[in-house]
Amino acid sequence: MAEKTSENVSEHVSADLDARGSSMGVKEEGLRRRAENMSENKQKALNGELYYSFTPELMRERTRCSHACHRFNTAGAVNRRRLIELWRDILGDTTPMPPEYADQTLDEAQFEDEPWIEPPIHIDYGTNVSLGSDVYINFNCVIIDTCQVTIGARTLLGPNVSIFSGTHPIDPAIRNGTLGPEMGKEIHIEEDCWIGGNAVILPGVRIGRGATVGAGSVVAKDVAAFTVVAGNPAKMIRKVVTRMDPHQNIGDTKDESTDAHVGAEVSMAAVADESEKSEAK
């Protein structure tokens, strides 16, 4: 497929990506470089429009990311600096690494705010993923980053979490296997969230700050900030009692007034109880 680039397209995408970058902490220069040579087909993918994924351009980008993921996943016992280098390679992040200290403890301290990623991880493009500081992603995470996927600071992901920003037309005549078009919607997971193991996040979802998603949940709709959701499809179980929520008038002295000692298992038990009651009726 021939690539099309115009000044109008480049300017429009640059402005859009710059706006996203200011809220996600992505380097402005990197976004502009990506916009300069972006094909019309790739622009449609990022915009959530129908596009074709089996073009030479996008196949090359997925192959690059696949190789980068393989290098990260098979790195073995390397130091923190090397892991960060390999992770940035997956994202296509060319930010220069800080000068290396001979003392490994001092050197690793430079990366204390960088995300912690447990291999293996599998991502389609990498360049559409943005993580905040101190994010933790447990093993076997899958991210289909057809569109932008952002994960806010201090958010934790359990094992086997799947984040799918890509999807396909329901009409099989249009879907047409690998010859037909695909589409997607952005996914945004805000700061201080906890996503339980085996959860699935579907296209277009925004998970609000401080939310908890129970293990095994399928999240098809937005999740409000400071709430616990669980189930398939995920539904709100309760609110999170926390001083972090500016709308909750909670003092600063007693942990008993918050959910500091409550795990997500309590909410999952509530889901099981509710299901049993429904079946009994």
N, C-alpha and C positions, 0 to 999 in steps of 0.2 A: 504494500500500500504506500503510495507517495505521501510524503509528509508535507504539510502546508503550514507556513509560518507567515504571519503578517504583523505589521507594526501595531495594528489595532488589537489583535489577539494577544500579542505579547504584553502590551500596556495593560489590558484588562486583567490578564492573569497575574501580572506582577502586582497590581494594586490589590487584587483579592488575596493573594498569598501573603503580601506584606501585612494586611489587616489580620490574617490568621496568626502570622508569626508574632505580632505584638502581644497576643494573648497567650501564646503557647511557648514563648521563649525560644523560637526557632530563629536561627541566624538570618537576618534580612538579606545579606549578600548571597547566601546559598539559595534562597527562594528566588531571587531575581535571575540567577544563573539558570535555574531550572526552567524558568518561564521563557527565557530568550529563545530556546530552540524546541519548544514544546509543539508537537504536532496537534492538528485539529482533533484527531481521534483521541489522543491522550487527554486533551483539555475536556472533551466530552465526558470521559471517564471520571475525572476529578469533579466535574460539575454534576455528576449523578445522572447524566443523560445516557441514552443507548450508545454503545461503542463496540468495537470489535477487539477482542483480547488476543486473537491469534494473528497479529500483525508482526512483521519482523522487529519493529521498534519495541513493542511491549514484551515479546518473547525474549529479546535480548536482555531487557531489564529484569525479567523474572529469573532468567538463567544467572545473571550476575548476582542477584540476591540469594538464589539457591546455593551457589558456590560459597558465598560469604557466610551463610548459615552453616554450611558443612564445616568450614574452617573453624567457626566458633564452637560448634557442637563437638568437634573432635580435638579441641585444643589440649585437653588433658590438664595436667598439673602445671599451669603457668601462673605468673604473678598477676596482680590486679591491673597493672598498667597494660599488659598484653591483652587481657580480657576486654578492657575498655577500647583498645585499638581495634580489636576484632568486632566488638559491638558497633562501634562507629562506622566500620566498614559496611556492616549490614544496612545501616541507615543512610549510607552515602554521605555521612557527616565528615567534612574535611577540616573541621576546626583543629588547629594545631594542638598537639599534646604539650603539657607543661614540661619545663626542663626536668630531667631525671636526677633524683638524688641517689647517692651511693648507698645511703641507709634506706633499706626497703620499707621500714616502718614509716619513715618520714615521707618516702615517695608515695606510698599507698594512702597516706593521709590527704594527699592532694585530690583523691578521688572519692572521698567519703560521701559526697552528695550525689555521686553518679548512681544510676540505677543498678540493682543487682538482678542479674538474669541467670536462672538455672538452666543449663542445657538438658535436653535438646529444645530448641525453639524453631518454629517454621513460619516464615513470612513470605508473602508474595513478592512485594517490591521493596519494602524497607524504607524507601524515600518518602512514603506517605505516613510514617509513624513518628509520633513525637511523644517523648516521656519527660515528665517533670523530675525534680530531684528526689532522691531517696525512694524511688519506686522499686518494688520487689515483685518479680515474676517467677513463679515456681515452674518446675519442669513440664514439658509437653504442651506448652502454649502454642496455639495456632492463631495467626493474625492474617486475615485476608484484607489487605489494605488497598482495595480498589480505589476507595476514597480516603480522605484523611481519617486517621485514628489517633486520638490524643488520650493520654493517661496522665492525670494530674499528680502533683507531688504527694508523696507519702502514701500512695495507694498500693494495696497488696493484692496480688492475684494468686489463688491457690493452684494446685496441679491441674493440668488438663483443661484449662480455660480456653474457650474458643471465641474469637472476636471476628465476626463476619460482616465486613462493610460491603461486600459484593453479593449480587443476587442475579437471578435470571428471569426473563419473562415467563409468565405462567402459560401463555399460549404456545403449544409445542411447534406450531407452524412457524412462529417467529423465532422461537428458541433455537431450533434447527441445529442441535448438537454443537460442535466446535465451529461451524460455519456461521452461526447466527450471532446476534448481538447480545451483550450483557449490560448490566447497569449496577449502580451502587448508591449508597447514602453514607454520609459521614457518621462516625461514632465518637462520642466524647464522654469520657469517664473523668469526672472532676476530682478535685483533691480529696485526700483522706478517706477514700472508699476502700471497702474490703469485698472482693469478689471470691466467693467460695469455690472449691474444687469442682470441676466438671460443669461449671456454668457456661451457658452459651449466650452471647450478646449478639443480637440481630441488627441488620442495617437500620440506620437512622436513629438509633437510641442515644439518649443523653442520660447519664446516671449522675444525679446531683451530688454535691459535696457531702462527705461524711456518710453516704449510704452504705448499707450492707446487703449483698446479694447472697442468699442461701445456696449451699452446695447443690449442684444438679439442676439449678433453675434455668429456665429459658426466658430471657428478657426480650420481649417484643415491643414494649412501650417504654416511654421515658419513666425514670425513677426519681421521685422527689428527693430533695436534699434531706439528710438526717432521718431516713426511714429505712426499715428492713423489709425486703421483699423476698419471696420464695415461691417455688412451685413452677408448674408448666401449664399455662403461661404464668410468669411471675406476677404475684399480686402483693400489695402492701399488707404486712402483718401487723406492724406497729411503728410508732415513732421512736427514734433514738433520743434518750434523755442525756443531754450534753451541754456543757458550758460553751462549747464551740459554736452552737447555734445562737445567733444574735437575737432571735425571736423568743428564746426561752429565758425566763428570768430566774437564773440559778446562781447561787452564791459561789464563793471560791474556797470554802473551808471543808465541806463534808463530801467524801466520795459516795456516801450513801444516797445522795440526791441525784446521782448520775448512773449511767449504765457501765461504769468503769469495770465492774466485775461480772458482767453478763456476756456470755459467749453467744455466737449465732446458733449454737445447738438448741438453745431455749426456743428460738423462733422456729426452727425446723420441727421441734416437738409440737409446737402449736399448730403447724401445718398438718402434721399427722393426726392430731386430735380432731381438727376441723374436718379432715377428710373422713375419718371414722364416723363422726356424727352425721355427715351428709349421707354416707352409705347406709347408716342405720335407719334413716327416715324412709 
